[in-house]
């Protein structure tokens, strides 16, 4: 009070610092607007910041308020904010003392009514359709009889049972179920990951790759089916290399995955009927075709038999066929004797003409010419042999000279190699000794360094190391509980002990281990299999 009178203040108003006034305003605003719901249009949204937080504004035709969605909350939003989208935000109002501004910290965000959802779906449908994700040219035909069917749905509920029951009744094949959430937070990411996961299977891998995929969910409201309007699900279905059957909701329910899938089924049961044919009908159809084929073959054989009989009747008799050849044979046989006589006369005349040219003087001249030719060839052969013998003698002489001087050259080369090997051995011994000396010095230096850095030198100065019952070093007193077995290591040995007090109290421990309700992990989904 003395300070107030000394300052001669013109009034009795309390004096605040800027930080105090800002903090008081912040507490007042947060207390008064701790939980509010605000409806407005998103403005200035540019996606999440590099920190993971999202900053934008909510506005109407007369006012504007800044908004922020923290990173942890942003990952749990059912809808991603979009520019110009009308939403209902739930959160608390707070101030930012650094710039004297107030903002709403959003905890939940939802579109403002079904009309807004439909508008968002139409806008997303238009944008994805412009990219060509819904083109008919991208659609693929379903396999007639798939060997493996992949099903992406919840493992609990009637949908998976209906699909399995219908496939078992119509055409039993191998079915692989990828369990996912089909509603709520993170369901869209799970469905997209399941579609991409099936596509990542190797065709001949340990887990068989499905020939067709069924993405199924039971009926529900527009909000319940919203996960299948998610852009990530639509893109995964459009990019799938495996044909996709969309079976989401009832026949009147349409989602964006229905446009991206290769085939849309009105219900999950209808998807199972599209995936496989009726085995009994195929067997009956096959039996009918086999009967028709058998009848056709029988009729064809009868037709060929009748045609063969008609051809047999049209053929002439054996005597008629052999009459002309027999006549020709008789004519040839009649002229055979006369032909032999003429041939003999011709051969005799040819022989007489040839014998007239065979005279003794002609034969003597032929023999003389052949003998002279043979003598010339023998003379040339003898000369060739003599030249070869002379060349061989020259080669033998040169080889003999080389072999005569070879031992002397070998002795000289051996002496040189022995001297070189001796020098190399002497240099190797010297190098090994130098290397051992350097290695021994380096090892000694490392040992000195290790001894200087060892914690046991610290223990010799009166310190000790405390370890828990799992032999892990304890560095903080807060980790030691009462009654806990510990081991104390001194410089000369170990001592066991039991703690009597220390560590946090039981109430503090319960507060530390307890988690808020909203941070607990959701219960794991059960499996039908």
C-alpha positions in Angstrom: 0.0 0.0 0.0 2.9 2.3 0.6 3.9 1.9 -3.0 0.5 2.9 -4.2 0.5 6.2 -2.2 4.1 6.9 -3.2 3.1 6.6 -6.9 0.3 9.1 -6.5 -2.0 7.0 -8.8 -5.0 9.1 -9.9 -7.2 6.0 -9.4 -7.4 2.8 -7.4 -7.3 0.5 -10.5 -5.0 -2.5 -10.3 -1.9 -2.4 -12.5 -1.2 -5.4 -14.8 1.6 -6.3 -17.0 0.9 -7.1 -20.6 1.6 -10.8 -20.0 -0.7 -10.8 -17.0 -3.5 -9.2 -18.9 -3.1 -11.5 -21.8 -3.0 -14.6 -19.6 -6.1 -13.4 -17.7 -8.0 -12.8 -21.0 -6.9 -16.3 -22.2 -8.2 -18.0 -19.1 -11.5 -16.1 -19.2 -12.1 -17.0 -22.9 -11.2 -20.6 -22.4 -13.4 -20.9 -19.4 -16.4 -19.2 -21.1 -16.0 -21.1 -24.4 -14.6 -24.4 -23.3 -16.8 -26.5 -25.7 -18.5 -24.9 -28.7 -19.9 -25.9 -32.1 -19.3 -23.5 -34.9 -20.8 -23.7 -38.4 -19.0 -22.0 -41.2 -17.1 -22.2 -44.5 -13.5 -23.3 -44.7 -11.3 -20.5 -46.0 -7.5 -20.3 -46.6 -6.9 -24.0 -46.3 -3.6 -25.0 -47.9 -3.2 -28.5 -46.4 -1.3 -29.5 -43.3 1.8 -27.5 -42.3 5.2 -29.2 -42.3 4.7 -29.6 -38.5 1.6 -31.7 -39.2 -0.8 -29.0 -37.8 -3.5 -27.5 -40.1 -4.3 -23.7 -40.0 -7.2 -22.1 -41.8 -10.3 -20.0 -41.0 -14.1 -20.4 -40.6 -16.3 -17.7 -42.1 -19.8 -16.8 -43.0 -21.2 -13.7 -44.7 -20.4 -11.4 -41.8 -17.5 -12.7 -39.7 -14.4 -14.8 -39.7 -12.5 -16.7 -37.0 -9.1 -18.4 -37.2 -9.0 -22.2 -36.6 -6.3 -24.7 -36.0 -6.3 -28.5 -36.0 -3.4 -30.0 -34.1 -1.4 -32.9 -35.6 -2.8 -35.6 -33.3 -6.4 -34.5 -34.0 -5.9 -34.1 -37.7 -4.9 -37.7 -38.1 -8.2 -38.8 -36.4 -10.6 -36.6 -38.5 -13.2 -38.6 -40.5 -13.1 -35.9 -43.3 -10.2 -34.0 -44.6 -10.8 -30.2 -44.8 -11.2 -28.7 -48.2 -11.3 -25.2 -49.4 -14.9 -23.8 -49.6 -16.4 -26.7 -47.7 -19.2 -25.9 -45.2 -18.5 -27.7 -41.9 -19.5 -27.9 -38.3 -16.5 -27.7 -36.0 -16.4 -28.7 -32.4 -13.7 -27.4 -30.1 -12.7 -24.7 -27.6 -11.9 -21.0 -28.1 -8.6 -19.7 -27.0 -6.3 -16.7 -27.5 -2.8 -16.3 -28.8 -1.1 -13.7 -26.6 1.7 -13.2 -29.0 -0.5 -11.3 -31.4 -3.7 -10.6 -29.4 -5.8 -12.9 -31.5 -8.3 -15.5 -30.7 -8.9 -18.8 -32.5 -10.9 -22.0 -32.2 -8.9 -25.3 -31.5 -10.9 -27.9 -33.5 -11.3 -31.3 -31.9 -13.9 -32.8 -34.3 -14.9 -31.7 -37.8 -17.9 -32.9 -39.9 -19.7 -31.6 -43.0 -22.7 -29.4 -42.5 -25.5 -31.9 -43.3 -26.1 -34.5 -46.0 -26.4 -31.8 -48.7 -22.8 -30.8 -48.0 -21.7 -34.4 -48.2 -23.5 -34.9 -51.5 -21.9 -31.7 -52.8 -18.5 -32.9 -51.7 -19.1 -36.3 -53.4 -20.2 -34.6 -56.6 -17.1 -32.3 -56.6 -14.8 -35.2 -55.9 -16.5 -37.3 -58.6 -16.1 -34.6 -61.1 -12.4 -34.1 -60.3 -11.5 -37.8 -60.3 -13.6 -38.4 -63.4 -11.6 -35.6 -65.2 -8.5 -37.6 -64.4 -9.9 -40.6 -66.3 -10.3 -42.9 -63.2 -14.0 -43.7 -64.2 -13.4 -44.3 -67.9 -15.0 -47.5 -69.4 -11.8 -48.2 -71.3 -10.1 -48.9 -67.9 -12.6 -51.6 -67.0 -11.5 -55.2 -67.2 -13.6 -58.4 -67.7 -14.0 -60.7 -64.8 -12.4 -64.2 -65.1 -15.0 -66.8 -65.9 -13.8 -69.3 -63.3 -11.4 -67.7 -60.8 -9.1 -70.0 -58.9 -8.6 -67.6 -55.9 -11.0 -64.8 -54.8 -9.8 -62.0 -52.5 -12.4 -60.4 -50.2 -11.9 -57.0 -48.5 -14.5 -56.6 -45.7 -15.0 -56.8 -42.0 -14.3 -60.3 -40.6 -17.4 -60.0 -38.4 -21.0 -59.6 -39.5 -23.3 -61.1 -42.0 -21.5 -59.8 -45.2 -18.6 -62.2 -45.1 -20.8 -65.1 -44.2 -23.2 -64.4 -47.1 -20.3 -64.2 -49.5 -18.7 -67.4 -48.3 -22.0 -69.2 -48.2 -22.9 -68.1 -51.8 -19.5 -69.0 -53.2 -19.6 -72.4 -51.5 -23.1 -73.1 -52.9 -22.3 -72.0 -56.5 -18.7 -72.9 -57.1 -16.3 -73.7 -54.2 -13.0 -72.0 -54.7 -10.1 -70.7 -52.5 -11.1 -67.5 -50.7 -8.7 -65.1 -49.0 -10.2 -62.6 -46.6 -8.3 -59.4 -45.8 -10.0 -58.1 -42.6 -10.5 -54.3 -42.4 -12.7 -51.7 -40.7 -15.5 -50.6 -43.0 -16.6 -47.7 -40.9 -15.0 -45.0 -38.8 -11.6 -43.6 -38.3 -8.9 -45.0 -40.5 -11.2 -47.4 -42.4 -10.5 -45.8 -45.8 -6.7 -46.3 -45.4 -7.3 -49.9 -44.4 -9.4 -50.7 -47.4 -6.9 -49.0 -49.8 -4.0 -50.9 -48.1 -5.9 -54.2 -48.5 -6.5 -53.6 -52.2 -2.8 -52.7 -52.8 -1.7 -55.6 -50.6 -3.5 -58.1 -52.7 -2.0 -56.6 -55.8 1.5 -57.0 -54.3 1.2 -60.8 -54.1 3.4 -62.7 -56.5 1.4 -64.8 -59.1 3.3 -67.9 -58.0 4.2 -66.9 -54.5 3.6 -68.7 -51.2 0.3 -66.8 -50.8 -1.6 -67.2 -54.1 -2.6 -64.0 -55.8 -6.4 -63.6 -56.3 -7.9 -63.5 -59.7 -10.7 -61.2 -58.6 -11.3 -58.9 -55.6 -14.6 -58.2 -53.8 -14.8 -55.0 -51.7 -17.9 -55.5 -49.7 -19.9 -53.8 -46.9 -23.5 -53.9 -45.7 -26.0 -51.1 -46.0 -25.9 -47.9 -44.0 -26.3 -44.2 -44.0 -24.3 -41.8 -46.1 -22.0 -41.2 -43.2 -21.5 -44.9 -42.6 -20.5 -45.5 -46.2 -18.3 -42.4 -46.4 -15.0 -44.4 -46.2 -15.8 -45.8 -49.7 -16.0 -42.2 -51.0 -12.5 -41.5 -49.8 -10.1 -40.5 -52.6 -7.4 -43.0 -51.4 -9.9 -45.9 -51.8 -11.0 -44.7 -55.2 -7.4 -44.4 -56.5 -6.5 -47.8 -55.1 -9.4 -49.5 -56.9 -8.6 -47.7 -60.2 -4.9 -48.7 -60.0 -5.6 -52.3 -59.1 -4.2 -54.8 -61.6 -6.7 -57.4 -60.3 -10.4 -56.9 -61.4 -12.4 -55.4 -58.6 -16.1 -56.0 -57.8 -17.6 -53.2 -55.7 -20.4 -54.4 -53.4 -21.0 -51.6 -50.9 -24.4 -51.1 -49.4 -27.7 -51.9 -50.9 -28.8 -51.6 -54.5 -29.8 -48.0 -54.1 -26.5 -47.0 -52.4 -23.8 -45.5 -54.6 -20.3 -44.6 -53.6 -17.3 -43.4 -55.6 -15.6 -46.8 -55.5 -18.6 -48.1 -57.6 -17.4 -45.9 -60.5 -13.8 -46.9 -60.2 -14.3 -50.6 -59.8 -14.5 -52.8 -62.8 -18.0 -54.2 -61.9 -20.6 -52.9 -59.4 -22.7 -55.5 -57.6 -26.0 -54.4 -56.0 -25.3 -56.4 -52.9 -22.4 -58.5 -51.4 -24.4 -61.6 -52.3 -24.7 -60.4 -55.9 -20.9 -59.9 -55.9 -20.4 -63.5 -55.0 -22.8 -64.6 -57.8 -20.9 -62.4 -60.3 -17.5 -63.8 -59.2 -18.2 -67.5 -59.8 -20.7 -69.4 -62.0 -23.0 -72.2 -60.8 -21.0 -75.4 -60.8 -24.2 -77.6 -61.2 -25.3 -75.6 -64.2 -21.8 -75.9 -65.8 -21.9 -79.6 -65.2 -25.4 -79.9 -66.7 -24.3 -77.7 -69.7 -21.2 -79.8 -70.1 -23.2 -83.0 -70.0 -25.6 -81.6 -72.6 -22.8 -80.6 -74.9 -21.2 -84.0 -74.5 -24.5 -85.7 -75.4 -24.9 -83.4 -78.4 -21.3 -84.1 -79.5 -21.9 -87.9 -79.2 -25.1 -87.7 -81.3 -23.3 -85.5 -83.8 -20.5 -88.0 -84.1 -22.9 -90.9 -84.5 -24.8 -89.1 -87.2 -21.6 -88.2 -89.0 -20.4 -91.8 -88.9 -23.7 -93.0 -90.4 -23.4 -90.4 -93.1 -19.9 -91.5 -94.0 -20.9 -95.1 -93.9 -23.7 -94.4 -96.4 -21.4 -92.4 -98.6 -18.9 -95.2 -98.6 -21.5 -97.7 -99.6 -22.7 -95.5 -102.5 -19.1 -95.1 -103.7 -18.6 -98.9 -103.6 -21.7 -99.4 -105.7 -20.4 -96.9 -108.2 -17.0 -98.7 -108.6 -16.6 -101.0 -111.7 -16.0 -104.8 -111.2 -12.6 -106.4 -110.9 -12.7 -107.9 -114.4 -13.5 -104.6 -115.9 -10.6 -102.9 -114.1 -8.1 -105.6 -115.2 -9.2 -106.0 -118.8 -7.1 -103.3 -120.3 -3.9 -104.1 -118.3 -4.3 -107.8 -119.2 -4.5 -106.9 -122.9 -1.4 -104.8 -122.8 0.5 -107.6 -121.0 -0.4 -110.1 -123.7 0.7 -107.7 -126.4 4.0 -107.1 -124.7 4.6 -110.8 -124.0 3.9 -111.6 -127.7 6.6 -109.2 -128.9 9.2 -110.2 -126.3 10.9 -113.0 -128.3 11.3 -110.9 -131.4 12.8 -108.1 -129.3 15.4 -110.4 -127.8 16.5 -111.5 -131.3 16.9 -108.0 -132.5 18.8 -106.9 -129.4 21.2 -109.8 -129.8 21.9 -108.9 -133.4 22.6 -105.3 -132.4 25.0 -106.3 -129.6 26.9 -108.6 -131.9 27.4 -105.9 -134.5 28.7 -103.4 -131.8 31.1 -106.0 -130.5 32.5 -106.7 -134.0 33.1 -103.0 -134.6 35.0 -102.6 -131.3 37.1 -105.7 -132.0 38.2 -104.3 -135.3 40.0 -101.4 -133.5 41.9 -103.7 -131.1 45.3 -104.4 -132.9 48.7 -105.5 -131.4 50.6 -102.4 -132.6 48.1 -100.1 -130.9 48.4 -101.9 -127.6 52.3 -101.9 -127.8 52.3 -98.1 -128.3 50.0 -97.6 -125.4 52.2 -99.7 -123.1 55.3 -97.8 -124.2 53.7 -94.4 -123.5 52.6 -95.5 -120.0 56.1 -97.0 -119.2 57.8 -93.7 -120.2 55.4 -91.7 -118.0 56.0 -94.0 -115.1 59.8 -93.6 -115.3 59.5 -89.8 -115.4 57.4 -89.8 -112.2 59.8 -92.1 -110.4 62.8 -89.8 -111.3 61.0 -86.7 -109.9 60.1 -88.6 -106.7 63.7 -89.6 -106.1 64.9 -86.0 -106.5 62.2 -84.8 -104.1 63.2 -87.5 -101.5 66.8 -86.4 -101.7 65.9 -82.7 -101.1 63.8 -83.7 -98.0 66.7 -85.8 -96.6 69.1 -82.8 -97.0 66.6 -80.5 -95.2 66.1 -83.0 -92.3 69.9 -83.3 -91.9 70.2 -79.5 -91.6 67.4 -79.3 -88.9 69.0 -82.2 -87.0 72.3 -80.4 -87.0 70.8 -77.1 -85.7 68.9 -79.0 -83.0 72.1 -80.8 -81.9 73.9 -77.5 -81.5 71.1 -76.1 -79.4 70.9 -79.1 -77.1 74.7 -79.0 -76.7 74.6 -75.5 -75.2 71.3 -76.0 -73.3 72.8 -77.3 -70.0 75.2 -74.3 -69.6 72.3 -71.8 -70.1 70.1 -73.7 -67.7 72.8 -73.6 -65.0 73.3 -69.9 -65.5 69.5 -69.1 -65.2 69.1 -71.3 -62.2 71.9 -69.5 -60.4 70.3 -66.1 -61.1 66.9 -67.3 -59.8 68.5 -68.8 -56.6 70.2 -65.4 -55.9 67.0 -63.5 -56.5 65.0 -65.8 -54.2 67.6 -65.4 -51.5 67.3 -61.6 -51.7 63.5 -61.8 -51.5 63.6 -64.1 -48.5 65.9 -61.7 -46.6 63.7 -58.6 -47.4 60.6 -60.6 -46.4 62.1 -61.4 -42.9 63.0 -57.8 -42.4 59.5 -56.5 -43.4 57.8 -59.1 -41.1 59.9 -58.0 -38.1 59.1 -54.3 -38.8 55.4 -55.1 -39.1 55.3 -57.1 -35.8 57.1 -54.2 -34.0 54.6 -51.6 -35.3 51.6 -53.9 -34.4 53.0 -54.6 -30.9 53.4 -50.8 -30.3 49.8 -50.1 -31.5 48.4 -52.8 -29.3 50.2 -51.4 -26.3 48.8 -47.9 -27.0 45.3 -49.3 -27.4 45.6 -51.2 -24.1 46.6 -48.0 -22.3 43.7 -46.1 -23.8 41.3 -48.9 -22.8 42.5 -49.0 -19.2 42.2 -45.2 -19.0 38.6 -45.2 -20.3 37.4 -48.2 -18.2 34.8 -47.5 -15.6 36.6 -49.9 -13.2 39.2 -47.1 -12.7 36.4 -45.0 -11.5 35.2 -47.7 -9.1 38.7 -47.7 -7.5 38.1 -44.1 -6.4 35.2 -45.1 -4.2 32.3 -45.2 -6.7 29.9 -48.1 -7.3 27.6 -49.3 -10.1 24.0 -50.3 -9.2 22.2 -52.8 -11.4 18.6 -54.1 -11.3 17.5 -57.7 -11.2 17.9 -57.9 -15.0 21.6 -56.8 -14.7 20.8 -53.4 -16.3 22.6 -50.3 -14.9 20.3 -48.0 -12.9 21.0 -44.3 -13.4 18.0 -42.7 -11.7 16.5 -43.1 -8.3 12.9 -42.8 -9.8 13.3 -46.2 -11.4 14.0 -48.0 -8.1 10.9 -49.3 -6.2 10.6 -50.4 -2.6 11.5 -54.1 -2.1 13.4 -54.3 -5.4 16.5 -56.6 -5.6 19.6 -54.8 -6.8 23.3 -55.6 -7.3 26.1 -53.2 -6.2 29.4 -53.6 -8.0 32.6 -52.3 -6.3 36.1 -52.3 -7.5 36.8 -55.7 -5.8 33.4 -57.5 -6.3 29.6 -57.5 -6.2 27.2 -57.2 -3.3 23.4 -58.0 -3.4 20.9 -55.8 -1.7 17.1 -55.1 -1.3 15.7 -51.5 -1.4 13.6 -50.4 1.5 12.3 -47.0 0.1 12.7 -44.8 -2.9 11.1 -44.4 -6.3 7.8 -42.7 -7.0 4.8 -43.3 -4.7 2.0 -45.7 -5.7 -0.4 -42.9 -6.5 2.1 -41.2 -8.7 2.8 -44.5 -10.4 -0.9 -45.0 -11.1 -1.2 -41.5 -12.6 1.8 -42.1 -14.8 0.7 -45.5 -16.1 -3.0 -44.5 -16.5 -3.9 -43.3 -20.0 -6.7 -41.0 -20.9 -9.8 -42.6 -22.2 -9.4 -41.0 -25.6 -5.8 -42.2 -26.0 -6.5 -45.9 -25.3 -6.0 -48.1 -28.4 -9.3 -49.4 -29.8 -10.1 -53.0 -29.0 -8.7 -55.4 -31.6 -11.2 -56.7 -34.1 -12.1 -60.3 -33.7 -11.6 -62.7 -36.6 -14.2 -65.0 -38.1 -11.5 -67.5 -38.9 
